[in-house]
């Protein structure tokens, strides 16, 4: 039976840890001479509804590093569910390539792709979640602290798709999660319920507060994201009036644990959700985090294609 990578919650804690251990090994191998071409003659089809820097380059280079290839398909070439049904696209592409990565707006689009494709499908981002980003986040945190167990991870800002996957991987790997969001921008209830179910098994704790200063007390990780995501441009002015108290600045970072790290999935709107001083400061891990997309995604791909 084929496996897909659609959500963090589809995987057990041990499966996720095994993939992260593999990512660490692949990164080490890459840094000491390059990866073995274990995906020789394998091709990934990359379906994009949204533009991207990190997702496109990291997946493309992941396949190249492992001896495979990647094929970019733009929105104009596919038109998921418009020019052609998702079921037909999935079945056609399944006959050409070995694995699909899709970066979409509607989460149901990637779910339907996975349903009809007879090859593995990776969720490169949807409006509900961002599991590949969460794997890179976890890899970055583990590199800095050795483990996620018992750490306090705080997300400041919109309870969006990035926050959803971060919550779920924290719960799976034993970290505590705090979200500080303004009223009206809370995380989807179904995502919280899933997190609470996992927390019962792992002992992790979930906390919600409107006060960002309360949220960062004893935080080992402070995470933020843009106030206005792609597809929300019409809300930009409204959001810019609501979110300034949730800016991650030096004052806020200094209220956290002295060894706290700051993460951001990028692109960053500097001096909005995060100041230049923090983004480029000693607590920042923004660019190692971005680079870890490459290595975390290698592990996901190898897991799906090789069953490692």
Rosetta blueprint (number, residue, H / E / L):
1 X L
2 X L
3 X L
4 X L
5 X E
6 X L
7 X L
8 X H
9 X H
10 X H
11 X L
12 X L
13 X H
14 X H
15 X H
16 X H
17 X H
18 X H
19 X H
20 X H
21 X H
22 X H
23 X H
24 X H
25 X H
26 X H
27 X H
28 X H
29 X H
30 X H
31 X H
32 X L
33 X L
34 X L
35 X L
36 X L
37 X L
38 X L
39 X L
40 X L
41 X L
42 X L
43 X E
44 X E
45 X E
46 X E
47 X E
48 X E
49 X L
50 X L
51 X L
52 X L
53 X L
54 X H
55 X H
56 X H
57 X H
58 X H
59 X H
60 X H
61 X H
62 X H
63 X H
64 X H
65 X H
66 X L
67 X L
68 X L
69 X E
70 X E
71 X E
72 X E
73 X E
74 X L
75 X H
76 X H
77 X H
78 X H
79 X L
80 X E
81 X L
82 X L
83 X L
84 X E
85 X L
86 X H
87 X H
88 X H
89 X H
90 X H
91 X H
92 X H
93 X H
94 X H
95 X L
96 X L
97 X L
98 X L
99 X E
100 X E
101 X E
102 X E
103 X E
104 X L
105 X L
106 X L
107 X H
108 X H
109 X H
110 X H
111 X H
112 X H
113 X H
114 X H
115 X H
116 X H
117 X L
118 X L
119 X L
120 X E
121 X E
122 X E
123 X E
124 X E
125 X E
126 X L
127 X L
128 X L
129 X L
130 X L
131 X H
132 X H
133 X H
134 X H
135 X H
136 X H
137 X H
138 X H
139 X H
140 X H
141 X H
142 X H
143 X H
144 X H
145 X H
146 X L
147 X L
148 X L
149 X L
150 X L
151 X L
152 X E
153 X E
154 X E
155 X E
156 X E
157 X L
158 X L
159 X L
160 X L
161 X H
162 X H
163 X H
164 X H
165 X H
166 X H
167 X H
168 X H
169 X H
170 X H
171 X H
172 X H
173 X H
174 X L
175 X L
176 X E
177 X E
178 X E
179 X E
180 X E
181 X L
182 X L
183 X L
184 X L
185 X L
186 X L
187 X L
188 X L
189 X H
190 X H
191 X H
192 X H
193 X H
194 X H
195 X H
196 X H
197 X H
198 X H
199 X H
200 X H
201 X H
202 X H
203 X L
204 X L
205 X L
206 X E
207 X E
208 X E
209 X E
210 X L
211 X L
212 X H
213 X H
214 X H
215 X H
216 X L
217 X L
218 X L
219 X L
220 X L
221 X E
222 X E
223 X E
224 X E
225 X L
226 X L
227 X L
228 X L
229 X L
230 X L
231 X L
232 X L
233 X H
234 X H
235 X H
236 X H
237 X H
238 X H
239 X H
240 X H
241 X H
242 X H
243 X L
244 X H
245 X H
246 X H
247 X L
248 X E
249 X L
250 X H
251 X H
252 X H
253 X H
254 X L
255 X L
256 X L
257 X L
258 X L
259 X L
260 X L
261 X E
262 X E
263 X E
264 X E
265 X L
266 X L
267 X L
268 X L
269 X L
270 X E
271 X L
272 X L
273 X L
274 X E
275 X L
276 X H
277 X H
278 X H
279 X H
280 X L
281 X L
282 X L
283 X L
284 X E
285 X L
286 X H
287 X H
288 X H
289 X H
290 X H
291 X H
292 X H
293 X H
294 X H
295 X H
296 X H
297 X H
298 X H
299 X H
300 X H
301 X H
302 X H
303 X H
304 X H
305 X H
306 X H
307 X L
308 X L
